[in-house]
Amino acid sequence: TSPCDRPAPATAGLSHDKWEIDHTELMLLEELGSGQFGVVRRGKWRGSIDVAVKMMKEGTMSEDDFIEEAKVMTKLQHTNLVQLYGVCSKNRPIFIVTEYMRYGSLLNHLRRHEQSLSNNQGLLLDMCIQICKGMAYLERHNYIHRDLAARNCLVGTENVVKVADFGLARYVLDDQYTSSGGSKFPIKWAPPEVLNYTRFSSKSDVWAYGVLMWEVFTCGKMPYGRLKNTEVVERVQKGMILEKPKACDKEVYDIMRKCWSHLPENRPSFRVLKEQLISVAQRLL
Ligand SMILES: CN1CCN(C(=O)c2ccc(Nc3nc(-c4cccc(NC(=O)c5ccc(C(C)(C)C)cc5)c4)cn4ccnc34)cc2)CC1
């Protein structure tokens, strides 16, 4: 059919689609750091809303595919997910604009506050429960994270913890990151079916969540210490799992271990995990 036959897209005629942010309404402030895609800065949107702005370095991401997906991502809304406000896609580099989390990554937060956190099992468990709630929401919406880890969670005021960058891994162009043989692939958070067949699912997110729980209860240790990626792959295939962190109660470790069941179908769902963690927290605290 010729273009004039086709019905106009629903947003035709609107000056901006609702996920499109007008970059003249953004004021860029200090740099927060840099990640897979380049520099991230704090900003103000419409004069008063605190935002984080990822400025996508050219050639680091498949931009058109991401801009299409952004329409779906803006609809994912939960207190334990870092909210995507929108994108500035009319200029290059494109900007990804999200809510701002003032205390940075959970990994750095754990390492910075190890002293006070290491004997506060209640707070560590609460962080895990918050992340589990965010992941249970994604699971309900059949949304797979693909790179869940403490480095990809963020800390806000009053010990709020949120999951960030869910689904973004699909748009990274660097094959050192995307292929399981690559130097940047998150091997230590990957289950056997991802290592062997890159078969991602909410159950592979559950495996990664178990490793994230281990990161939380060790206050940010590197899983499997200095083992090289090839050594980790070999041991995970043979069923080796991470040891119980000192600060961690046996019951909590038993839940971690279930996340590392070899077969995905033997791992609990995030919905079940949430119930188990909440009942352990009630018994323990
Ligand atoms: C007292 N401390 C002082 C130092 N400090 C900070 O400087 C600091 C404070 C707030 C920060 N907040 C945020 N920082 C970031 C941020 C900063 C640097 C890098 C990144 N990460 C990325 O850009 C990034 C992450 C993952 C991925 C893939 C696709 C691989 C999964 C791709 C890109 C995010 C994003 N945010 C979204 C909402 N809030 C933030 C970050 C850092 C923390 C507080």
The ligand as a Tripos MOL2 file, in Angstrom:
@<TRIPOS>MOLECULE
LIG
   44    49     1     0     0
SMALL
NO_CHARGES

@<TRIPOS>ATOM
      1 C1         28.5650   10.8920   48.4160 C.3       1 LIG1
      2 N1         28.7820   10.2530   47.1440 N.3       1 LIG1
      3 C2         29.6220   11.1450   46.2940 C.3       1 LIG1
      4 C3         29.9110   10.4780   44.9850 C.3       1 LIG1
      5 N2         28.6530   10.1070   44.3510 N.am      1 LIG1
      6 C4         28.3920   10.4710   43.1070 C.2       1 LIG1
      7 O1         29.1910   11.1370   42.5170 O.2       1 LIG1
      8 C5         27.1400   10.0430   42.4190 C.ar      1 LIG1
      9 C6         25.9200   10.5350   42.8080 C.ar      1 LIG1
     10 C7         24.7640   10.1600   42.1090 C.ar      1 LIG1
     11 C8         24.8290    9.2930   41.0190 C.ar      1 LIG1
     12 N3         23.6340    8.9730   40.3870 N.pl3     1 LIG1
     13 C9         23.4550    8.3620   39.1720 C.ar      1 LIG1
     14 N4         24.4850    7.9140   38.4360 N.ar      1 LIG1
     15 C10        24.2240    7.2830   37.2540 C.ar      1 LIG1
     16 C11        25.3610    6.7640   36.5140 C.ar      1 LIG1
     17 C12        26.6430    7.3440   36.6660 C.ar      1 LIG1
     18 C13        27.6970    6.8120   35.9510 C.ar      1 LIG1
     19 C14        27.5440    5.6940   35.1210 C.ar      1 LIG1
     20 C15        26.2640    5.1190   35.0210 C.ar      1 LIG1
     21 N5         26.0370    3.9610   34.3040 N.am      1 LIG1
     22 C16        25.7880    3.8770   33.0010 C.2       1 LIG1
     23 O2         25.8550    4.8800   32.3380 O.2       1 LIG1
     24 C17        25.4740    2.5500   32.4230 C.ar      1 LIG1
     25 C18        25.1900    1.4790   33.2420 C.ar      1 LIG1
     26 C19        24.8830    0.2180   32.6810 C.ar      1 LIG1
     27 C20        24.8610    0.0460   31.3180 C.ar      1 LIG1
     28 C21        24.5660   -1.3040   30.7240 C.3       1 LIG1
     29 C22        23.8030   -1.1950   29.4280 C.3       1 LIG1
     30 C23        25.8780   -2.0250   30.4720 C.3       1 LIG1
     31 C24        23.6990   -2.1510   31.6580 C.3       1 LIG1
     32 C25        25.1470    1.1220   30.4980 C.ar      1 LIG1
     33 C26        25.4480    2.3800   31.0470 C.ar      1 LIG1
     34 C27        25.1800    5.6420   35.6930 C.ar      1 LIG1
     35 C28        22.9260    7.0900   36.7620 C.ar      1 LIG1
     36 N6         21.9000    7.5650   37.5240 N.ar      1 LIG1
     37 C29        20.5420    7.4970   37.3200 C.ar      1 LIG1
     38 C30        19.9700    8.0890   38.4110 C.ar      1 LIG1
     39 N7         20.9250    8.5340   39.2590 N.ar      1 LIG1
     40 C31        22.1210    8.1930   38.7080 C.ar      1 LIG1
     41 C32        26.0620    8.7900   40.6360 C.ar      1 LIG1
     42 C33        27.2080    9.1540   41.3280 C.ar      1 LIG1
     43 C34        27.7290    9.2820   45.1580 C.3       1 LIG1
     44 C35        27.4870    9.9790   46.4540 C.3       1 LIG1
@<TRIPOS>BOND
     1     1     2 1
     2     2     3 1
     3     2    44 1
     4     3     4 1
     5     4     5 1
     6     5     6 1
     7     5    43 1
     8     6     7 2
     9     6     8 1
    10     8     9 ar
    11     8    42 ar
    12     9    10 ar
    13    10    11 ar
    14    11    12 1
    15    11    41 ar
    16    12    13 1
    17    13    14 ar
    18    13    40 ar
    19    14    15 ar
    20    15    16 1
    21    15    35 ar
    22    16    17 ar
    23    16    34 ar
    24    17    18 ar
    25    18    19 ar
    26    19    20 ar
    27    20    21 1
    28    20    34 ar
    29    21    22 1
    30    22    23 2
    31    22    24 1
    32    24    25 ar
    33    24    33 ar
    34    25    26 ar
    35    26    27 ar
    36    27    28 1
    37    27    32 ar
    38    28    29 1
    39    28    30 1
    40    28    31 1
    41    32    33 ar
    42    35    36 ar
    43    36    37 ar
    44    36    40 ar
    45    37    38 ar
    46    38    39 ar
    47    39    40 ar
    48    41    42 ar
    49    43    44 1
@<TRIPOS>SUBSTRUCTURE
     1 LIG1         1 GROUP 0 **** ****
